Structure formats: structure tokens, C-alpha cells
Amino acid sequence: MSAGSTLQASRVALRYPGAAQPVLADFDLDLAPGEIVSVLGPSGVGKSSLLRVLSGLQAPDAGTIAVDGAALDGVHPRLAIAFQNPALLPWLDLEGNVAFGLDFKRQPQLSRAERQARVDRAIAEVGLTHARHLRPAALSGGMAQRAALARCLARQPQVLLLDEPFGALDEVTRADMQALLVQIVADYRSAAVLVTHDIDEALLVSDRILLLGGAPARTIGEWRIDLPRPREDFVAELGRIRIEIVGTLRRATRPH
């Protein structure tokens, strides 16, 4: 494991029962604290499957995954995952949804005051203090996604694993959430893996971009984005990288 890594995957492979070939093969990742890595690829290539493996929700068929140098053997208290569907519990208010999971088996034991402090900070971080007692039915799409992100933050994760969490949002709300993600990673001194189909989103928020392709899927391209944020003023630089990514993706999906 590289010095300073918080999450590492080495030669990870995944095959579903009865499938003719693996979904993933020889996937490597070295995630540093404070880093945002986006994973791009065509629909169906295995991006969501990769995130399930990295989160400990599904064991790989080959390879290793480690958190702070220790082998991952299931759901880890310092890894938090969020999906495109916020999956809020309708019978709990926003505060209750954010707190949900803090008492699960693998979570650290917290006093009532510690638990409340985590929940308060997470809700404030996503700007929903005013809505803490609302039920999910009263939340907009953007507010619901913020609540789902706050639920992750309450666990004080080392790594956020995000599966297209902003895909269903309108453009303005999506831009706000992208900026919020960057701010959260900085504030919590964590790291993030963002699965997305949106190249522009990846360019705006990422320190690195990985492109998955092939069958079985593997990393077919990698780009480091060494530009300051916010990046809206770097149209030419981002445009050149975008052209490279699209070209690599087209070559990988072109019939042979």
C-alpha cells in the first residue's frame, strides 16, 4: 500500500454467478486523503458494481481491498456510500434519517451527546438546519440528496463512495451539489470516489478521472486534473482533456 493511501484496491475482479465472463478485471486504485477520483464509463460497464465492491457490500472474486492498510472484510464504519436514489425513510424526519445507521453493529459506540453533535454538524454542513424536522415528502429533490449526503457525513467517513448521486437533479441544483461535495471533502479531510456518466461533472470536481471500458471492464484511461477550483474559468484546458476522454471512450467502444 502506498504511503498515505486511505483506500487501495489491487487487481480486483468480479464475476456474477452464471456470467460468461467477469464484470471487472485487474482494477487498481490508490486513493489519497483529500482526493476526489471520478470513475467514468459507458452504461452497463460495471461502475456501480465496482462501487459495491469498494464499499464492502460485495466481496470481489479476486484481488484485495484495504482501508488504512487493513483488509476490507465487509461494511466498514469509515466508508459511506450514497446512491442516486436518496432512500430516505418516510416515517423519520430529516434529523432521524441523518442519524439512521449510527447505532449499527460496526459503528463506534457514541454517547447521546456525541451522536447529536455528529448529526448537527452533518445537517449544518449541507445547509439543512432549517429543515431538520421535515419529513422526506416535504423535501425537494436537491434537499433529499443533501439529506442523504448528511447521513453519510454523520458517520465521519474517511471515504465517500458516490454512485451518480446528482444525476436526477436540475442543472443549477446539480452545480450546487458538486460545489458542496468539494467543500465537504475539504472540511472533513476525507476522500471520495464518484461514479458518474457526466464527463463535465468529473472535470469540475475531480483530482483524477478513471475511465472504465472493455469486457470485462478495466481502467483504459487516467487523467490528473491539476487546476484550481472553481474551474469554470478554465474552459480551454478542460476542453482539451474532455476531447481526450471522449476519444478514448470512442476507441474503446468501436466495434472491431
Secondary structure, 3 states (H helix, E strand, C coil): CCCCCCEEEEEEEECCCCCCCCCEEEEEEEECCCCEEEEECCCCCCHHHHHHHHHCCCCCCEEEEEECCEECCCCCCCEEEEECCCCCCCCCCHHHHHHCCCCCCCCCCCCHHHHHHHHHHHHHHCCCHHHCCCCHHHCCHHHHHHHHHHHHHCCCCCEEEEECCCCCCCHHHHHHHHHHHHHHHHHHCCEEEEECCCHHHHHHHCCEEEEEECCCEEEEEEEECCCCCCCCCCHHHHHHHHHHHHHHHHHHHCCC
